[in-house]
Amino acid sequence: MLPGLGGIGGRGMNPAKMKKMMKQMGIDIKEVKDVEEVVIKTADSNIIIENANVTIMRAQGSDTYQIVGNAKEVPKELEIPEEDVQLVMEQAGASEEAARKALKASNGDLAEAIVTLSSA
């Protein structure tokens, strides 16, 4: 809570007075308009926040983003580079479809995909 803002979150204080006080403290708050969704990418998944309201608070040269909305977590699908598919196809003598399937089954491990296709 910021000092002198009249209680939790500044309730009870005139919004114009609160804005002036924050400006004097070097705090600037801005709402980002027309946000459709926010995506947070992690190593294992994407967190997608739909119908998001985004506010940026700038204080002491640093930006803080506040995001409010409906969040859902979506596991990342394994992305297989085209070069890996080509290599598995060549080394195992397999079709593109079989190479992709083997790479997905081996979680992208080239050697395992080639061995699996070669022994089939």
Backbone as JSON, one array per atom type, in Angstrom:
{
  "sequence": "MLPGLGGIGGRGMNPAKMKKMMKQMGIDIKEVKDVEEVVIKTADSNIIIENANVTIMRAQGSDTYQIVGNAKEVPKELEIPEEDVQLVMEQAGASEEAARKALKASNGDLAEAIVTLSSA",
  "N": [[0.84, -1.18, 0.0], [0.5, 2.21, -0.76], [1.8, 4.96, 1.04], [-0.41, 7.18, 2.75], [-2.63, 6.98, 1.1], [-5.16, 6.55, 1.96], [-6.18, 4.03, 2.96], [-6.87, 0.6, 1.96], [-5.71, 0.06, -1.21], [-6.19, 2.7, -1.84], [-8.83, 3.39, -1.44], [-11.51, 5.58, -0.78], [-10.21, 7.89, -1.34], [-10.03, 10.71, -3.4], [-9.9, 10.08, -6.83], [-8.51, 11.79, -8.63], [-6.83, 13.18, -6.91], [-5.33, 11.07, -5.91], [-4.02, 10.24, -8.26], [-2.48, 12.52, -8.78], [-0.83, 12.52, -6.52], [0.55, 10.11, -6.92], [1.92, 10.75, -9.25], [3.63, 12.72, -8.27], [5.23, 11.09, -6.77], [6.63, 9.87, -8.7], [5.41, 7.84, -10.1], [3.8, 6.35, -12.77], [0.84, 5.37, -14.3], [-0.6, 3.38, -16.79], [-3.11, 2.22, -18.97], [-3.26, -0.5, -21.19], [-4.73, -0.51, -24.27], [-7.28, -2.32, -26.1], [-6.42, -5.06, -25.85], [-6.19, -8.35, -26.89], [-5.3, -10.94, -26.18], [-2.95, -12.37, -23.86], [0.13, -13.99, -23.9], [2.08, -16.17, -22.1], [5.07, -17.69, -22.3], [6.48, -20.72, -21.35], [8.97, -23.23, -20.58], [7.64, -25.68, -20.77], [4.95, -25.2, -21.34], [2.32, -22.99, -22.55], [0.84, -20.15, -21.2], [-2.19, -18.82, -21.63], [-3.9, -15.86, -21.61], [-7.01, -14.74, -21.89], [-9.31, -12.15, -22.93], [-8.01, -10.04, -21.65], [-7.13, -7.5, -19.31], [-4.76, -5.08, -19.24], [-2.43, -3.35, -17.35], [0.1, -0.95, -17.04], [2.56, -0.04, -14.8], [4.82, 2.41, -14.21], [7.65, 2.97, -12.39], [10.43, 4.42, -10.89], [12.04, 3.96, -13.15], [11.41, 1.4, -13.92], [9.21, -1.01, -15.31], [6.1, -2.4, -14.38], [3.86, -4.93, -15.02], [0.44, -5.49, -14.85], [-1.84, -8.02, -15.18], [-5.07, -9.0, -15.86], [-7.49, -11.45, -16.31], [-9.0, -14.25, -18.07], [-7.38, -17.16, -17.6], [-5.67, -19.88, -19.19], [-3.84, -22.92, -19.31], [-1.77, -24.31, -21.72], [-0.27, -27.17, -22.89], [2.94, -27.28, -24.44], [3.49, -28.15, -27.8], [5.7, -30.46, -29.23], [8.2, -29.1, -31.18], [9.56, -29.89, -34.21], [12.46, -29.56, -35.97], [12.87, -29.03, -39.5], [15.24, -29.89, -40.62], [15.97, -31.99, -38.94], [14.01, -33.87, -39.51], [14.63, -34.43, -42.18], [17.2, -35.54, -41.88], [16.67, -37.88, -40.37], [15.02, -39.2, -42.2], [16.84, -39.7, -44.29], [18.9, -41.21, -43.0], [17.5, -43.43, -41.95], [16.11, -44.33, -44.08], [13.42, -43.74, -44.41], [9.99, -42.62, -44.81], [8.73, -39.21, -44.92], [6.56, -38.84, -43.22], [6.81, -41.06, -41.49], [9.28, -40.5, -40.34], [8.75, -38.08, -38.96], [6.84, -39.01, -37.14], [8.35, -40.86, -35.65], [10.26, -39.14, -34.55], [8.63, -37.53, -32.93], [7.7, -39.49, -31.16], [10.07, -40.12, -29.9], [10.59, -37.89, -28.53], [12.01, -35.96, -29.91], [14.58, -36.94, -30.07], [17.17, -37.64, -32.11], [18.9, -39.91, -32.62], [17.53, -42.01, -31.34], [15.15, -42.03, -32.81], [16.09, -42.74, -35.36], [17.19, -45.28, -34.86], [14.9, -46.65, -34.03], [13.35, -46.61, -36.39], [15.06, -47.93, -38.14], [15.21, -50.48, -37.11], [12.73, -51.43, -37.49]],
  "CA": [[0.0, 0.0, 0.0], [1.25, 3.45, -0.8], [1.46, 5.75, 2.2], [-1.26, 8.35, 2.59], [-3.63, 6.82, 0.06], [-6.48, 6.4, 2.54], [-6.67, 2.66, 3.13], [-6.52, -0.44, 1.0], [-5.82, 0.43, -2.62], [-6.55, 4.1, -2.04], [-10.27, 3.59, -1.31], [-11.86, 6.74, 0.03], [-9.48, 9.07, -1.79], [-10.39, 11.25, -4.7], [-9.01, 9.52, -7.85], [-7.63, 12.82, -9.18], [-5.82, 13.46, -5.89], [-4.45, 9.91, -5.88], [-3.2, 10.3, -9.47], [-1.51, 13.61, -8.58], [0.12, 12.06, -5.52], [1.39, 9.08, -7.55], [2.79, 11.44, -10.18], [4.67, 13.35, -7.45], [6.12, 10.02, -6.32], [7.3, 9.34, -9.88], [4.71, 6.64, -10.55], [2.89, 6.6, -13.88], [0.04, 4.18, -14.61], [-1.22, 3.47, -18.11], [-3.82, 1.01, -19.38], [-3.03, -0.88, -22.59], [-6.05, -0.64, -24.89], [-7.58, -3.32, -27.13], [-5.65, -6.29, -25.7], [-7.0, -9.52, -27.21], [-4.83, -12.0, -25.32], [-1.56, -12.31, -23.42], [0.69, -15.33, -23.88], [3.31, -16.33, -21.33], [5.67, -18.94, -22.77], [7.43, -21.38, -20.45], [9.63, -24.35, -21.25], [6.73, -26.82, -20.96], [3.58, -24.85, -21.73], [1.97, -21.6, -22.77], [-0.29, -19.68, -20.42], [-2.9, -17.88, -22.49], [-4.86, -15.08, -20.84], [-7.95, -14.15, -22.83], [-10.08, -11.02, -22.4], [-7.08, -9.48, -20.67], [-6.98, -6.09, -19.02], [-3.35, -4.92, -18.93], [-2.05, -2.05, -16.83], [1.55, -0.8, -16.87], [2.94, 0.94, -13.81], [6.24, 2.74, -14.34], [8.18, 3.61, -11.19], [11.89, 4.35, -10.77], [12.62, 3.44, -14.38], [11.07, -0.01, -14.12], [7.81, -1.24, -15.65], [5.42, -3.55, -13.8], [2.64, -5.21, -15.77], [-0.63, -6.21, -14.15], [-2.7, -8.65, -16.17], [-6.26, -9.61, -15.28], [-8.28, -12.07, -17.36], [-9.27, -15.68, -17.97], [-6.15, -17.86, -17.99], [-5.66, -21.34, -19.39], [-2.5, -23.41, -19.6], [-1.77, -25.22, -22.85], [1.05, -27.8, -23.04], [3.6, -27.02, -25.72], [3.65, -29.28, -28.69], [7.09, -30.58, -29.62], [8.51, -28.56, -32.5], [10.64, -30.68, -34.79], [13.06, -28.84, -37.11], [12.82, -29.71, -40.8], [16.55, -30.56, -40.84], [15.95, -33.26, -38.2], [13.16, -34.79, -40.28], [15.4, -34.83, -43.36], [18.28, -36.42, -41.44], [16.09, -39.19, -40.0], [14.58, -39.83, -43.45], [18.03, -40.18, -45.01], [19.61, -42.24, -42.24], [16.68, -44.62, -41.72], [15.44, -44.71, -45.31], [11.99, -43.72, -44.08], [9.18, -41.54, -45.38], [8.67, -38.01, -44.08], [5.56, -39.09, -42.18], [7.38, -42.0, -40.51], [10.36, -39.79, -39.64], [8.1, -37.16, -38.01], [6.2, -39.82, -36.09], [9.43, -41.41, -34.81], [10.84, -38.03, -33.8], [7.68, -37.16, -31.87], [7.68, -40.59, -30.18], [11.34, -40.11, -29.18], [10.71, -36.55, -27.95], [12.99, -35.2, -30.68], [15.9, -37.58, -30.02], [17.5, -38.11, -33.47], [19.45, -41.27, -32.61], [16.47, -42.96, -30.98], [14.21, -42.1, -33.95], [16.75, -43.49, -36.44], [17.3, -46.69, -34.43], [13.54, -47.21, -34.03], [12.93, -46.84, -37.78], [15.97, -48.89, -38.79], [14.96, -51.84, -36.62], [11.33, -51.81, -37.76]],
  "C": [[0.88, 1.23, 0.0], [0.84, 4.32, 0.36], [0.55, 6.92, 1.85], [-2.33, 8.2, 1.53], [-5.0, 6.47, 0.63], [-6.99, 4.99, 2.6], [-6.25, 1.75, 2.0], [-6.77, 0.06, -0.42], [-6.28, 1.85, -2.84], [-8.04, 4.35, -1.96], [-10.54, 4.79, -0.43], [-11.13, 7.99, -0.39], [-9.97, 9.45, -3.17], [-9.41, 10.71, -5.75], [-8.05, 10.55, -8.44], [-6.51, 13.13, -8.21], [-4.82, 12.31, -5.81], [-3.51, 9.92, -7.09], [-2.11, 11.36, -9.33], [-0.42, 13.17, -7.6], [1.08, 11.03, -6.12], [2.38, 9.73, -8.52], [3.94, 12.12, -9.43], [5.69, 12.33, -6.97], [6.86, 9.38, -7.49], [6.68, 8.06, -10.41], [3.72, 7.03, -11.63], [2.16, 5.31, -14.21], [-0.68, 4.4, -15.92], [-1.89, 2.15, -18.42], [-3.53, 0.75, -20.86], [-4.4, -1.18, -23.2], [-6.09, -1.79, -25.89], [-6.72, -4.58, -27.06], [-6.58, -7.47, -25.97], [-6.61, -10.7, -26.34], [-3.37, -11.76, -24.97], [-1.07, -13.73, -23.35], [2.0, -15.31, -23.11], [3.87, -17.69, -21.71], [6.66, -19.46, -21.74], [8.05, -22.54, -21.22], [8.65, -25.47, -21.61], [5.36, -26.46, -21.5], [3.47, -23.36, -22.04], [0.78, -21.28, -21.89], [-0.94, -18.59, -21.25], [-3.96, -17.19, -21.65], [-5.74, -14.34, -21.83], [-8.75, -13.06, -22.13], [-9.27, -10.29, -21.34], [-7.21, -7.97, -20.55], [-5.54, -5.93, -18.55], [-3.09, -3.49, -18.5], [-0.54, -2.04, -16.63], [1.79, 0.29, -15.83], [4.44, 1.16, -13.94], [6.66, 3.51, -13.09], [9.68, 3.37, -11.14], [12.53, 3.67, -11.96], [12.32, 1.98, -14.67], [9.57, -0.13, -14.39], [7.3, -2.5, -14.97], [4.11, -3.72, -14.54], [1.67, -5.96, -14.88], [-1.59, -6.72, -15.21], [-3.86, -9.34, -15.45], [-7.08, -10.19, -16.43], [-8.5, -13.54, -17.08], [-8.07, -16.44, -18.5], [-6.39, -19.34, -18.21], [-4.25, -21.74, -19.77], [-2.59, -24.47, -20.69], [-0.38, -25.84, -22.97], [1.64, -27.49, -24.41], [3.7, -28.31, -26.51], [5.11, -29.28, -29.15], [7.28, -30.05, -31.04], [9.73, -29.29, -33.04], [11.18, -29.93, -36.0], [13.04, -29.69, -38.38], [14.12, -30.47, -41.08], [16.6, -31.91, -40.13], [15.13, -34.3, -38.95], [13.94, -35.33, -41.47], [16.51, -35.82, -42.99], [17.76, -37.81, -41.1], [15.62, -39.93, -41.25], [15.75, -40.46, -44.18], [18.68, -41.36, -44.29], [18.81, -43.54, -42.09], [16.0, -45.11, -42.99], [13.93, -44.73, -45.14], [11.29, -42.56, -44.78], [9.17, -40.35, -44.42], [7.7, -38.24, -42.92], [6.12, -40.0, -41.08], [8.48, -41.32, -39.69], [9.78, -38.84, -38.59], [7.5, -37.92, -36.82], [7.25, -40.38, -35.13], [10.08, -40.31, -33.98], [9.92, -37.57, -32.67], [7.68, -38.22, -30.77], [8.96, -40.58, -29.33], [11.62, -38.75, -28.53], [11.85, -35.76, -28.6], [14.39, -35.79, -30.69], [16.2, -38.23, -31.38], [17.96, -39.56, -33.48], [18.37, -42.3, -32.32], [15.48, -43.13, -32.14], [14.81, -42.93, -35.07], [16.82, -44.97, -36.09], [15.92, -47.35, -34.48], [13.1, -47.53, -35.46], [13.79, -47.89, -38.47], [15.69, -50.32, -38.35], [13.53, -52.3, -36.9], [11.21, -52.62, -39.0]]
}
